[in-house]
Amino acid sequence: MCGISGLLYFDKEHRVEESLLDSMSKVTRHRGPGDQRKLCRRNVGFAFNRLSIIDLAGGGQPMANEDETARIVFNGEIYNFVELRKKLIEAGHRFRTQSDTEIILHAWEEYGEECVNQLRGMFAFAIWDDKEKRLFAARDRIGIKPFYYYFDRERFAFASEIKSLLEIPEISREIDFRALPEYLRHGYVISPHTLFRHILKLRPAHVLTVRENRIETRRYWDVPLDSLASMTEQQALSEFEPLLDETVRLHLLSDVPLGVFLSGGLDSSSIVAVMSRLGIQNIKTFSVGYDSPESELASARIVAKHHHTDHHEVRLTASKFRDLLPRVAWHLDEPVADAPSVALFYLSQLAASEISVVLSGEGADEVFGGYPMYRRMLRLEQINRLPFVRWLGDAFRRYAPAGKLRKNGAMLGQALESSYRASVIFALEEIARLLPGQTNLADPYDSVAPVYERCRQSSLLARMSYVDLSTWMPDDLLLKADRMSMAHSLELRVPFLDHLLVEFATRLRQELKIRGAAGKYLLRRLVEPFLPPATTQGPKRGFPIPTRAWFRGELSDYVRDKLLSTDSACMAFFPRGEVVRLLEAHRYRDCSNQIHALLGLDEWCRAFIKRT
């Protein structure tokens, strides 16, 4: 796991400044404190921060091929590198290291741009081909690893984090106000956009080619749609069990200590259970909790005790949450309205004191149908077949007071495209009041529309999973997972997002994912013998934060002072009366997600725009 950055000037006589590469690398040293290297070849420069995980002695980058006509910087892990290495050796390639980085280089020589189809893992990399004078970059299928870029008439620049790009003087810190409504609505900005006007994200499962001053991107993989198979439950279990075992085993490849983030819910507990089945002893587990009913430390302890893990805990207080917000915003690079980011930051700090690699349960809900929202929308689909439902939905939208009743009632009679993700941060009418000068708010820079279009003909559950895997997963969950762990030089791995596991799950009938009131049915059945009943039969868990109580209690004055101060982003962007109304509304209904979204935006502006 590493931090990569690079710069290409289209004018071949424009030399890359080593001092600029040093600055781009230095600002993300937390991604790889073990080794910093760079390469300057006239108008091309690469920089690299290394967090050594595999082949500690021989995996230095930038790495060149045998005749030094191609060089690579790579962030991630290739889990099938042993198998792929044998295949490439049989094809005549010779290796100098044991690292997975060199695997990609040889795969590039053998397969060209199709090399990405050979890779199983999480990755973001860039290759400079000196023969063809082109730069080739790729991002893994689900978007586990980040890849940001900037280009103008003179240059192309890329990096693992935005803050590296901001070291280039010509790149402005201008806000993309077209993307602000999307942030307010979803709590994040969907690829390829960011809240910086001139900085883009390479989409998951996409490759990028730069030749002269032309840039092209293309998709090389997509979540399969309509690939259902006629499998019985037993057939599905027989295929699922060895696949999950293999996936977890591959994610354990490491030359340094590793552990698991354990929430006590089914997803992370399943990872622990499979590791135990594979014979892993003295598993280190890490949990975060609070002095409140939301805390799940007791649930995590049950699993830790059941599997005799070396268990570690940390408690996040309201004051610690407040104090961490500026650091979290700086590491996130983009504002993400997801309060558990703070808990993950704090938990990663604890884990990094013990290990260098951690496994997490992200992805199981999206892949195996675990979210309560999925079950709710399936019920709604049935209700919408009844007469007069559309009329009832119109009544909720017009007359119901703001809150959950209106939000859920308004979904009646609506298609997935307009109603799914009722958990939006701000409703469209609220955004219109916050941004009275904005136009065309009916579709606020809506990057979700083409995603819906690609899956329009699929079943409802397949569409929901597809949309989440294409948007929320890479631009919220995985973004925060990468930044919060790498802030402490900790590599985070997500076995449930292995693309072979994802492809398997798309073949499962709905009844093998959701049955009755329970989601993730097949996963529950598989791990049932290896986990306590309280874990396999309990509700969905994560790392929830009691912000509702904190913003009403001990953090209420802090929130009010922060958002209403004359130098806050809220006072610069939004009418004061609307912010006051939101704070007042939180006294009688839960507005904690909205308040946190504004806090995150404010801290982001202070870190990157105002630079105070």
C-alpha positions in Angstrom: 0.0 0.0 0.0 1.4 3.3 -1.0 0.9 6.8 -2.2 1.6 7.6 -5.9 1.8 10.8 -7.8 3.1 12.0 -11.2 3.4 14.8 -13.7 3.6 14.7 -17.5 4.3 17.9 -19.5 3.1 17.7 -23.1 6.0 19.9 -24.2 8.9 17.4 -24.4 11.3 20.1 -23.6 9.6 21.1 -20.3 11.5 19.3 -17.6 9.7 18.1 -14.5 11.0 19.9 -11.4 12.3 17.4 -8.8 11.4 19.9 -6.0 7.7 19.8 -7.2 7.7 16.0 -7.1 9.2 16.1 -3.6 6.4 18.4 -2.5 3.7 16.2 -4.0 5.2 13.2 -2.3 5.9 14.9 1.1 2.3 15.9 1.7 1.1 12.3 1.6 4.0 10.7 3.4 1.5 9.1 5.8 0.5 6.8 2.9 4.1 5.3 2.9 6.5 6.4 5.6 8.9 3.6 4.9 10.5 4.8 1.6 10.2 7.8 -0.6 11.6 7.7 -4.2 11.1 9.6 -7.4 11.9 9.4 -11.1 12.5 12.3 -13.5 12.9 11.7 -17.2 12.7 15.0 -19.0 9.0 15.9 -19.2 7.8 12.9 -17.1 8.1 12.5 -13.4 6.8 9.9 -10.9 6.9 10.0 -7.0 6.3 7.2 -4.6 5.7 6.7 -0.9 5.9 3.1 0.2 4.2 1.2 2.9 6.0 -2.1 2.7 3.7 -5.1 2.9 5.0 -7.8 0.4 8.6 -8.3 -0.6 9.9 -5.8 1.9 13.4 -5.7 0.3 12.6 -5.7 -3.4 9.4 -3.8 -4.0 10.8 -0.3 -4.4 9.2 2.1 -6.9 9.1 3.7 -9.4 10.0 0.3 -11.0 11.3 -0.3 -14.5 11.1 -3.3 -16.8 14.2 -5.1 -18.0 15.1 -2.7 -20.8 13.9 0.4 -18.9 11.4 1.4 -21.6 8.5 1.3 -19.2 8.1 2.4 -15.6 5.3 2.1 -13.1 4.1 3.5 -9.8 1.4 1.3 -8.2 -0.8 1.5 -5.1 -2.6 -1.6 -3.9 -2.3 -5.3 -3.7 -2.6 -8.0 -6.5 -3.8 -11.1 -4.8 -3.3 -13.5 -7.6 0.3 -12.4 -8.3 1.7 -15.9 -7.5 -0.5 -17.5 -10.1 0.0 -14.7 -12.6 3.8 -14.8 -12.1 3.9 -18.5 -13.1 1.8 -17.7 -16.2 4.1 -14.9 -17.2 7.3 -17.0 -16.6 5.9 -19.7 -18.9 5.4 -17.0 -21.5 9.1 -16.1 -21.2 9.3 -13.2 -18.8 12.0 -13.0 -16.2 11.6 -11.4 -12.8 14.0 -9.6 -10.5 11.8 -9.3 -7.4 9.0 -11.1 -5.6 6.7 -8.0 -5.6 3.3 -7.8 -7.2 4.4 -4.5 -8.7 6.7 -6.2 -11.2 3.8 -8.5 -12.1 1.8 -5.6 -13.5 4.8 -4.4 -15.5 5.3 -7.8 -17.2 1.5 -8.2 -17.7 1.6 -4.8 -19.4 4.4 -6.0 -21.7 2.4 -9.2 -22.4 -1.1 -8.0 -22.7 -0.9 -4.2 -23.2 -4.0 -2.3 -21.9 -5.8 -5.6 -21.4 -3.4 -6.4 -18.5 -6.1 -5.1 -16.1 -8.3 -8.0 -16.9 -5.6 -10.4 -15.5 -5.5 -8.6 -12.1 -7.4 -9.7 -9.1 -7.1 -7.2 -6.3 -7.2 -3.5 -5.4 -5.1 -1.2 -7.4 -4.4 2.2 -8.9 -1.3 2.5 -11.1 0.3 4.5 -13.8 2.8 3.3 -16.4 4.9 5.5 -18.6 5.8 3.7 -21.9 8.9 5.4 -23.3 8.7 3.7 -26.7 5.2 4.9 -27.5 5.4 8.1 -25.4 2.1 7.4 -23.6 0.9 7.2 -20.1 -1.5 4.4 -19.1 -3.4 4.4 -15.8 -6.0 2.1 -14.3 -8.2 1.8 -11.2 -9.5 -1.4 -9.8 -13.0 -2.7 -10.6 -14.9 -1.5 -7.5 -12.8 1.6 -6.8 -11.0 0.4 -3.6 -7.9 2.5 -4.4 -8.1 6.2 -5.4 -6.8 7.9 -8.5 -7.2 11.7 -8.9 -6.1 13.6 -11.9 -5.9 17.1 -13.5 -5.1 18.1 -17.0 -4.9 21.3 -19.0 -3.2 22.3 -22.3 0.2 22.0 -20.8 0.2 19.1 -18.3 -1.4 15.9 -16.9 -1.0 15.2 -13.2 -2.2 12.4 -11.0 -2.1 11.4 -7.4 -3.5 9.1 -4.7 -4.8 12.1 -2.9 -6.0 15.6 -3.9 -3.6 17.3 -1.6 -0.7 16.2 -3.7 -2.2 17.8 -6.8 -2.7 21.0 -4.9 1.0 21.3 -4.5 1.2 22.2 -8.2 0.9 26.0 -8.3 -1.1 26.1 -11.5 -4.0 24.0 -10.0 -6.5 26.3 -8.4 -8.5 25.5 -5.2 -11.7 26.7 -6.9 -14.9 25.1 -5.7 -17.2 23.4 -8.3 -20.5 24.9 -7.2 -22.3 22.7 -9.8 -21.3 19.8 -7.6 -22.3 21.4 -4.3 -26.0 20.4 -4.6 -24.9 16.8 -5.2 -22.9 16.9 -2.0 -25.8 18.2 -0.1 -28.1 15.6 -1.5 -25.9 12.5 -1.3 -23.2 13.5 1.2 -20.5 12.9 -1.4 -19.7 13.8 -5.0 -19.9 11.0 -7.5 -17.0 10.1 -9.9 -15.6 11.5 -12.1 -16.3 14.9 -10.3 -15.0 16.3 -7.1 -15.9 19.4 -5.2 -12.7 21.0 -6.7 -13.6 22.4 -10.1 -10.6 21.2 -12.0 -9.8 17.9 -10.3 -11.3 14.6 -11.4 -11.5 11.1 -10.2 -10.8 8.2 -12.5 -14.0 6.0 -12.3 -13.8 2.5 -10.9 -13.2 -0.2 -13.5 -11.8 2.4 -15.9 -8.4 2.9 -17.7 -7.0 6.2 -18.9 -4.6 6.8 -21.7 -2.6 10.0 -22.2 -0.9 10.5 -25.5 0.5 13.9 -26.4 -2.2 16.2 -25.1 -5.2 13.9 -25.6 -6.8 11.9 -22.8 -9.1 8.9 -23.3 -10.9 6.8 -20.7 -12.8 3.6 -21.1 -14.5 1.0 -18.9 -13.0 -2.4 -18.8 -15.4 -4.2 -16.4 -18.8 -3.8 -15.0 -20.9 -5.5 -12.3 -22.7 -8.2 -14.2 -26.5 -7.7 -14.7 -29.1 -10.3 -15.3 -26.7 -13.2 -14.8 -29.0 -15.2 -12.5 -28.3 -19.0 -12.3 -30.8 -21.8 -11.4 -28.9 -22.7 -8.2 -30.5 -24.5 -5.3 -29.5 -23.3 -1.8 -27.2 -26.2 -1.4 -25.6 -25.7 -4.8 -25.0 -22.1 -3.9 -23.5 -22.9 -0.5 -21.2 -25.5 -2.2 -19.9 -22.9 -4.5 -19.8 -20.0 -2.0 -17.9 -21.8 0.7 -14.6 -22.5 -1.2 -14.8 -19.1 -2.9 -15.1 -17.2 0.3 -12.3 -19.3 1.9 -10.0 -18.6 -1.1 -10.8 -14.9 -1.1 -10.1 -14.5 2.6 -6.9 -16.6 2.3 -5.6 -14.4 -0.5 -6.4 -11.3 1.5 -4.2 -12.6 4.3 -1.0 -12.5 2.1 1.4 -10.3 4.0 4.9 -10.1 5.3 3.7 -7.9 8.2 1.2 -8.4 11.0 -2.5 -8.1 10.2 -5.9 -8.1 12.0 -9.6 -7.4 11.6 -11.9 -4.4 12.3 -14.7 -6.1 14.3 -18.1 -4.4 14.8 -19.8 -7.4 16.2 -22.1 -7.6 13.2 -22.4 -10.4 10.6 -19.9 -9.0 8.0 -16.8 -8.5 10.0 -17.6 -11.4 12.3 -17.7 -13.6 9.2 -14.2 -12.6 8.3 -13.0 -13.6 11.7 -14.9 -16.9 11.4 -13.3 -17.8 8.1 -9.9 -16.8 9.3 -10.4 -19.2 12.3 -11.5 -21.9 9.9 -8.4 -21.4 7.9 -6.3 -22.1 11.0 -5.2 -18.5 11.8 -4.3 -18.3 15.4 -4.3 -15.3 17.8 -6.3 -13.1 15.4 -6.0 -9.4 16.4 -9.4 -7.7 16.4 -10.2 -4.0 16.9 -13.5 -2.3 17.9 -14.7 1.2 18.6 -17.5 2.2 20.9 -19.1 4.9 22.9 -20.7 5.5 26.3 -24.2 5.4 24.8 -26.8 2.8 23.7 -25.4 3.0 20.2 -22.2 1.3 21.3 -21.6 -2.2 19.9 -18.6 -3.1 22.0 -20.6 -5.8 23.8 -21.5 -7.5 20.5 -17.9 -7.4 19.3 -16.7 -8.9 22.6 -19.1 -11.9 22.1 -17.4 -12.7 18.7 -13.9 -12.0 20.1 -14.5 -14.4 23.0 -16.0 -17.0 20.8 -12.9 -17.1 18.6 -10.4 -16.3 21.3 -9.1 -13.3 19.5 -6.5 -10.8 20.8 -9.1 -8.1 21.2 -8.6 -4.3 21.5 -11.1 -1.5 22.1 -11.3 2.2 22.0 -14.0 4.6 23.1 -14.9 7.7 21.2 -16.2 10.6 23.2 -18.1 13.7 22.1 -15.1 15.9 22.8 -12.7 13.6 20.9 -15.1 13.6 18.0 -15.1 17.4 17.9 -11.3 17.6 18.2 -10.7 15.1 15.4 -13.0 16.8 12.8 -10.3 19.1 11.4 -7.8 16.2 11.0 -10.4 13.9 9.4 -11.4 16.6 6.9 -7.8 17.2 5.9 -7.2 13.5 5.3 -10.5 12.9 3.5 -9.5 15.4 0.7 -13.2 15.6 -0.3 -16.0 16.4 2.1 -17.9 13.2 2.9 -21.0 13.5 5.1 -20.4 10.3 6.9 -19.9 10.6 10.7 -18.4 7.1 11.1 -15.4 8.5 9.3 -14.3 9.9 12.6 -14.8 6.6 14.4 -12.8 4.8 11.6 -10.0 7.4 11.9 -9.8 6.8 15.7 -10.0 3.0 15.3 -7.3 3.0 12.7 -5.0 4.9 15.0 -5.5 2.2 17.6 -4.9 -0.7 15.1 -1.8 0.9 13.5 -0.1 0.7 16.9 -0.3 -3.1 16.6 -0.5 -4.1 12.9 0.1 -2.8 9.4 -2.8 -4.6 7.5 -6.4 -4.8 8.6 -9.4 -6.7 7.0 -12.9 -5.1 7.0 -16.4 -6.2 6.2 -17.3 -3.5 3.7 -19.3 -4.7 0.7 -21.2 -7.6 2.2 -24.4 -5.5 2.4 -24.3 -4.3 -1.2 -23.2 -7.7 -2.6 -25.5 -10.0 -0.6 -28.6 -7.7 0.0 -28.1 -6.7 3.6 -29.4 -3.2 3.9 -32.9 -2.7 5.5 -33.4 -0.2 2.7 -33.3 -3.0 0.2 -36.1 -4.9 2.0 -38.1 -1.7 2.4 -37.9 -0.9 -1.3 -38.9 -4.4 -2.2 -42.0 -4.0 0.0 -42.7 -0.7 -1.6 -42.6 -2.2 -5.1 -45.4 -4.5 -4.0 -47.4 -1.6 -2.4 -47.0 0.5 -5.5 -49.1 -2.0 -7.5 -52.2 -1.1 -5.4 -54.6 1.6 -6.7 -54.5 5.2 -5.5 -50.9 4.8 -4.2 -49.6 7.6 -6.4 -52.3 9.9 -5.1 -51.3 9.0 -1.5 -47.6 9.7 -2.3 -48.5 13.1 -3.7 -50.4 13.9 -0.5 -47.3 13.1 1.6 -45.1 15.2 -0.6 -47.5 18.2 -0.3 -48.8 18.1 3.2 -46.7 16.0 5.5 -44.3 17.8 7.8 -40.6 17.4 7.2 -39.1 14.3 8.7 -39.1 10.6 8.2 -42.9 10.4 7.7 -42.7 12.7 4.7 -39.6 11.2 3.4 -40.9 7.6 3.4 -44.5 8.5 2.5 -43.3 10.5 -0.5 -41.8 7.3 -2.0 -45.3 5.9 -2.6 -46.0 5.6 -6.3 -42.5 6.6 -7.2 -40.1 4.7 -9.4 -36.7 3.6 -8.1 -35.0 6.4 -9.9 -36.8 9.1 -7.9 -37.3 7.4 -4.6 -34.4 5.0 -3.9 -32.0 6.2 -1.2 -34.6 7.9 0.9 -31.6 8.4 3.2 -30.5 11.4 1.1 -29.0 14.1 3.3 -31.0 17.1 2.1 -34.2 16.9 0.1 -34.4 18.9 -3.1 -36.6 21.5 -1.6 -34.2 22.0 1.2 -31.3 22.3 -1.2 -33.3 25.0 -3.1 -33.7 27.0 0.1 -30.0 26.6 1.0 -28.9 27.6 -2.5 -31.5 30.2 -3.6 -29.3 31.5 -6.4 -28.8 28.0 -8.0 -30.8 27.0 -11.0 -31.8 23.5 -12.4 -31.9 22.0 -8.9 -34.4 19.3 -10.1 -31.4 17.4 -11.2 -28.4 18.7 -9.2 -25.4 17.7 -11.2 -26.9 14.2 -11.1 -24.3 11.7 -11.9 -26.6 8.9 -10.8 -28.8 9.1 -13.8 -26.5 7.2 -16.2 -26.0 4.6 -13.6 -29.7 4.0 -13.3 -29.9 3.9 -17.1 -27.4 1.0 -17.3 -29.4 -1.2 -15.0 -32.9 -0.1 -15.9 -34.0 -3.5 -17.2 -32.8 -5.5 -14.3 -34.7 -6.6 -11.2 -35.2 -4.2 -8.4 -32.7 -5.8 -6.0 -30.1 -6.0 -8.8 -30.6 -2.3 -9.6 -30.2 -1.3 -5.9 -27.1 -3.3 -5.5 -25.7 -2.0 -8.8 -26.3 1.7 -8.0 -24.7 1.3 -4.6 -21.7 -0.5 -5.9 -21.3 2.1 -8.6 -21.7 5.3 -6.5 -22.0 5.1 -2.8 -19.4 2.4 -2.4 -16.5 4.0 -4.2 -17.3 7.7 -3.5 -18.2 7.3 0.2 -17.5 4.0 1.9 -14.3 3.2 0.2 -13.1 6.7 0.1 -13.3 7.1 3.8 -11.9 3.6 4.3 -8.8 4.4 2.3 -8.2 7.8 3.8 -8.9 7.0 7.4 -6.7 3.9 7.4 -3.9 5.4 5.4 -3.9 8.5 7.6 -2.2 6.1 10.1 -0.1 4.1 7.5 -2.5 1.2 7.8 -3.5 -0.9 4.8 -7.2 -1.8 4.8 -8.5 -4.8 2.7 -12.1 -5.7 1.8 -12.5 -9.4 0.9 -16.2 -9.1 0.2 -15.4 -6.7 -2.7 -13.2 -9.3 -4.5 -14.6 -9.1 -8.1 -15.0 -12.9 -8.3 -17.1 -12.8 -5.2 -19.2 -10.0 -6.6 -19.7 -11.8 -9.8 -20.8 -14.9 -7.9 -23.3 -12.9 -5.9 -24.9 -11.5 -9.1 -25.9 -15.0 -10.0 -27.9 -15.6 -6.8 -31.6 -15.5 -6.8 -33.3 -12.9 -4.6 -34.4 -15.6 -2.2 -30.8 -16.5 -1.5 -30.1 -12.9 -0.5 -33.2 -11.7 1.2 -35.6 -14.1 3.0 -38.3 -12.8 5.2 -37.0 -10.0 7.5 -33.4 -11.0 7.1 -30.8 -10.0 4.5 -27.6 -11.7 3.5 -29.3 -15.0 3.8 -26.7 -17.2 2.1 -23.9 -15.6 4.1 -25.8 -16.2 7.4 -26.3 -19.9 6.4 -22.7 -20.4 5.6 -21.2 -18.9 8.8 -24.0 -20.0 11.2 -22.0 -23.0 12.5 -19.0 -20.8 13.3 -20.6 -17.8 15.1 -22.7 -17.2 18.2 -26.5 -17.1 17.5 -26.6 -13.5 18.7 -24.3 -12.6 15.7 -26.0 -14.5 12.9 -29.5 -13.6 14.1 -28.9 -10.0 15.1 -29.6 -6.8 13.2 -27.2 -5.1 10.9 -24.3 -3.4 12.7 -21.6 -1.0 11.7 -19.8 1.8 13.5 -22.7 4.1 14.4 -22.0 7.4 16.2 -24.4 9.0 18.7 -24.3 12.4 16.9 -28.0 12.9 17.4 -27.5 13.1 21.2 -24.2 14.9 21.0 -25.5 17.6 18.7 -28.4 18.2 21.1 -26.3 17.9 24.2 -22.6 18.5 24.9 -21.8 19.6 21.3 -24.8 21.8 20.7 -23.0 25.1 21.5 -19.9 24.0 19.5 -22.1 23.2 16.4 -24.0 26.5 16.7 -20.8 28.5 17.1 -19.0 26.7 14.3 -21.7 26.9 11.7 -22.9 30.4 12.4 -19.5 32.0 12.9 -18.8 34.8 10.4 -15.9 32.9 8.9 -17.7 29.7 8.3 -18.4 28.2 4.9 -22.1 28.0 5.8 -22.4 31.7 6.2 -20.5 32.2 2.9 -22.7 29.7 1.0 -26.1 29.5 2.6 -28.7 31.9 4.1 -28.2 32.3 7.8 -31.9 31.8 8.5 -31.8 28.3 6.9 -28.9 27.2 9.0 -30.6 28.5 12.1 -33.8 26.7 11.1 -31.9 23.4 10.8 -30.3 23.8 14.2 -33.6 24.6 15.8 -35.3 21.6 14.0 -32.8 19.2 15.6 -34.4 19.9 18.9 -37.5 17.9 18.0 -36.4 15.7 15.0 -33.1 14.1 14.0 -31.2 16.4 11.8 -27.8 15.1 12.8 -26.8 13.8 9.3 -27.6 17.3 7.8 -25.7 19.1 10.6 -22.7 16.8 10.1 -22.8 17.4 6.4 -22.5 21.1 7.0 -19.7 20.6 9.6 -17.8 18.5 7.1 -18.1 21.1 4.4 -17.0 23.8 6.8 -13.9 21.9 7.9 -13.1 21.0 4.3 -13.2 24.7 3.3 -11.0 25.6 6.3 -8.5 22.9 5.3 -8.3 23.4 1.6 -10.0 26.6 0.5 -9.4 29.2 3.2 -6.1 27.5 4.2 -6.4 28.7 7.8 
